[in-house]
């Protein structure tokens, strides 16, 4: 087992503060993220049975539907609480995305649905991506998720938070640098631009890289309705926002409006 060396603030946030297992079911935005992630992954996944390594897979939210669809899934995460929960879904071990215990060429698919969020140093992100490439078989798929650079702006606007000068200054700094210090609400994080995420996958050795906006350009409408009403938006609005995400895919300029980005690339061979 490779011991994780993730920033202690990140481990504390997910181990004590945040319930990652419930996040995608707790809001309409979370539901949208799950629906779209599954939809996008489905276009690239090989047929079953295939071996999938879920790196930074949290409590197994994505592993669960992959297992249900017939994939053989193993999960690695840096947070012990997550690993314990994920063991109800699949084989799960404690580990670090930058130093995986798996042998070379072991998996048909390697997905990183969280590690890039919390590696502010570009060198660390490249280490994680190169490890994914190493443990994927020749011709295998690597999928990597990122938080969009401008997502906090849309989120805080939807929740009517921008009256606070300290917050607007923090947002300006984050949008300029991509780095978040973890002082309010979230933990230490890095936020990508679409072209930056693509460049990192290519530098790690992946080919045929494509980047998609997960939630699309209208996701913050769901957040705004939830904030204003205290309840879930209606199904008609949800379906409209989902349709907007699909319609936006051919237009790379709309990547900047999504909450999350999801990139795909193939290992040489």
MARFILUM-641867 format. One record per residue (C-alpha): residue in three letters; x, y, z. Coordinates in steps of 0.001 Angstrom, whole numbers, plus 524288, in hexadecimal, padded with zeros to 5 digits. Layout:
<drenmis>
ALAXYZ ...
</drenmis>
This chain:
<drenmis>
UNK800008000080000 UNK804E780DA97FC79 UNK8021E8172B80769 UNK7FB40823A3802DF UNK80232830AA80471 UNK7F6E083998800DD UNK7F630846C6807B9 UNK7F0E8844B581592 UNK7E69D84F4581367 UNK7E0DC847388085C UNK7E0C983A9E8103F UNK7DA79841B881BBF UNK7D021847FF81315 UNK7CBA683B1C80D2E UNK7CE03833228195E UNK7C70383BFC822EB UNK7BFC78477381C8A UNK7B9F88432680F93 UNK7B1668375280CD4 UNK7B633834197FF35 UNK7AD818282B7FE88 UNK7A13D8308A7FEDD UNK7A5F183C1F7F6CE UNK7A0C9837E77E989 UNK7936C8348B7EF25 UNK791D18408A7F7B1 UNK78F1A84AAD7ED1D UNK78A2884C087DF46 UNK797B4850537DB17 UNK79D5E843DB7E0E3 UNK7934283BAF7D9D7 UNK796BD842B37CD32 UNK7A54183FF17CF58 UNK7A2968317D7D155 UNK7996B830237C5B4 UNK7A2BF837277BC8B UNK7AF048304F7C17B UNK7A8B7823277BF4C UNK7A3C7827827B1FC UNK7B11F82C657AD78 UNK7B875820A97B2E2 UNK7AF18817B37ABBD UNK7B3BD81CEA79EA5 UNK7C1CA818D67A12A UNK7C14980CE87A9FF UNK7C4E07FFC57A403 UNK7BB207F4BB7A48F UNK7B97D7EC607B0A3 UNK7C03F7E5C47B6D7 UNK7CB927EF4F7B7C0 UNK7D4737F3137C309 UNK7D2C8800DE7C874 UNK7DB64807AE7D275 UNK7D402812997D949 UNK7DEDC81B7A7DE70 UNK7DA4F824F77E8DF UNK7CD1E81E6C7E799 UNK7C8118232F7F4AF UNK7BD3981AF27FA68 UNK7BAD6813B97EDB0 UNK7B00981BF27E7A4 UNK7B4F1819627D9D8 UNK7BA3580BDF7DD0B UNK7AC69807D47E0E0 UNK7A63680A1D7D3A2 UNK7B20B804737CCAE UNK7B0E17F7F07D4AF UNK7A24B7F7837D21B UNK7A5267F8A87C389 UNK7AE4B7ECFA7C42B UNK7BBE17F2FB7C571 UNK7C6577EDAC7CE80 UNK7C9C77F96B7D6EC UNK7D48E7FC017E0AF UNK7D538808CA7E822 UNK7E069810717EE2B UNK7DE6981C397F6E0 UNK7E6A2824548003D UNK7DBF58259180A98 UNK7D9FD81A05813B6 UNK7CBB381D5F815F9 UNK7C94F81C958074A UNK7D04A80FA0805EF UNK7C84F8098C810D5 UNK7BB9B80DE280A55 UNK7C007809F37FCB6 UNK7C2CE7FC0F80136 UNK7B4207F9F980142 UNK7B4977FBE57F27C UNK7C17F7F6487EDAF UNK7CF737F3127F188 UNK7D5047FFA97F749 UNK7E24B803557FCB9 UNK7E8FD80F2880277 UNK7F284815977F926 UNK7F79D8219C7F224 UNK7F46C824EC7E3FC UNK8029A829017E1D9 UNK8083E81BCC7E5EC UNK7FF3F8107E7E2DE UNK80232802BF7E790 UNK7FCE17FC5C7DB2B UNK805D27F6297D11F UNK807F27FBD97C394 UNK7FD3E7F9837B991 UNK7F38C7F3957C317 UNK7E6BA7FA8B7BFE2 UNK7DE367FD0C7B412 UNK7D96A809DA7BA01 UNK7DF49812EE7C41E UNK7D6AA81DF97C8E7 UNK7DA7D829707D16F UNK7CDD382FE17D5AA UNK7D3AB837D97E0C5 UNK7E282837A47E23E UNK7E52E843007D906 UNK7DC4284BB77E136 UNK7E57B84B6F7ECC3 UNK7F31084BD77E6C1 UNK7F62885A587E546 UNK803CC857927E024 UNK803FB854707D1A7 UNK80F2084AE87D3A4 UNK806CC843037DD11 UNK7FB77842BD7D375 UNK8046C83DD67C8BF UNK8099A833667D1FF UNK7FBA082EB87D459 UNK7F87682E967C5DD UNK80516827867C277 UNK8021D81D4E7CCB7 UNK7F4C981B6B7C66F UNK7FB74819A87B944 UNK8052D8100B7BF27 UNK7FB12806F67C512 UNK7F200807607B934 UNK7F40E7FD567AE8C UNK7F8B1801B47A0EA UNK7ED00807BE79A1F UNK7E5F3809137A722 UNK7DD6E814627AB51 UNK7E0D981EDE7B540 UNK7D5FD827F07B9DE UNK7D90D833A77C27E UNK7CFA983D437C8BE UNK7D2CC84B3D7CCB6 UNK7CB978568C7D2E3 UNK7C9D7861937C93D UNK7D1C386DEF7CC07 UNK7C599876827CC31 UNK7BC2286D767D34D UNK7BD5C874BE7E057 UNK7B91C881607D9B2 UNK7AC9A87B2D7D491 UNK7AA1A874207E166 UNK7ABA087FF17EA3F UNK7A39D888597E0F8 UNK7989287E5D7E133 UNK798C687E997F009 UNK798F988D927F099 UNK7A5F488DFB7F7E0 UNK7AD0A898737F02C UNK7A9AE8A3CE7F910 UNK7B53E8A050801C4 UNK7C1A08A7637FDA1 UNK7CA9D89D1F80383 UNK7C3F08928C7FB75 UNK7C4D389A2F7EEC5 UNK7D35789C587F122 UNK7D53988DDA7F3B7 UNK7CDB788A617E752 UNK7D606893AC7DF48 UNK7E25B88D4D7E479 UNK7DD3087FA27E1C9 UNK7D900882CD7D3EC UNK7E646888D17D12A UNK7EE8787DCF7D6D0 UNK7E5A7871DA7D723 UNK7E9CA86F437E52A UNK7E07186F9D7F0B4 UNK7E5DC870997FE88 UNK7DAE9868F38052C UNK7D73C8737680EEE UNK7C89C873F980C02 UNK7BF798688380A3D UNK7C81285FF9801AF UNK7D5DA85AD480392 UNK7E2C685D227FC90 UNK7DFD485BE27EE1A UNK7E3F485E9B7E03B UNK7DA7D8631A7D598 UNK7DD9E860657C74C UNK7DB0A867137BA6B UNK7D6E085DA57AFCB UNK7E2D185F6A7A73C UNK7EBA885E127B311 UNK7E59B850FC7B6B7 UNK7E75184C1A7A8D1 UNK7F58B8506B7A8B7 UNK7F83B849087B55B UNK7F29383C6E7AFF8 UNK7FAA983DD07A395 UNK80706840B17AB41 UNK8048F8345D7B334 UNK8051D82CBF7A66F UNK7F6CB82B0F7A2ED UNK7F1D282BB479501 UNK7E51B82FFB78EC7 UNK7E1C6838A079A6F UNK7D3EC83E0679B33 UNK7CE57846E67A5D2 UNK7BFE6848527A907 UNK7B8168514A7B1C7 UNK7B10A848557BB47 UNK7A5B4850B57C022 UNK7A56A85A257B4B4 UNK7A2E6868C97B4B2 UNK796138693E7BC4E UNK7991A8614A7C8A4 UNK7996486D287D18C UNK78AE186F527CEE6 UNK78876862FF7D6DC UNK790CF868627E1E7 UNK789C9875747E16C UNK77C5686F217E24F UNK7809A866797EDA9 UNK78674872107F4C5 UNK77A6287A877F2D9 UNK7701B870227F5A9 UNK776F1866FC7FF14 UNK7726D85B6B7F6FB UNK775BE853B87EAE3 UNK772BD859F57DDA2 UNK767DC854047D5A0 UNK76A608491E7CBE7 UNK767A7851DC7C028 UNK7729685B2B7C3ED UNK77BCA84FE07C6C8 UNK7793F849DB7B977 UNK77B21857027B2C6 UNK78841858E07B972 UNK78C1F84B057B5B6 UNK7885E84DA47A791 UNK7904D85A3C7A7D1 UNK79C4E852847AC1B UNK79ABE849687A095 UNK7985685466796E4 UNK7A46285BB979B91 UNK7ADEB85095798D9 UNK7B1EE8548C78AF5 UNK7B5AD8623B78F79 UNK7C2A1862AA796ED UNK7C07C870CB79ADF UNK7B58686BFD7A3CC UNK7BEBF863417AB99 UNK7C1A886EF47B43F UNK7B39186F177B915 UNK7B3088610C7BE04 UNK7B54385D667CC30 UNK7BDD28518E7C946 UNK7C5E484D4C7BDB2 UNK7C80F83F377B98E UNK7D36683BB37B0A3 UNK7D61982EFB7A97C UNK7E27F829E17A347 UNK7E84381D2079E66 UNK7F505816AD7A231 UNK7FE2A81471796BF UNK7FE5B806EF79114 
</drenmis>
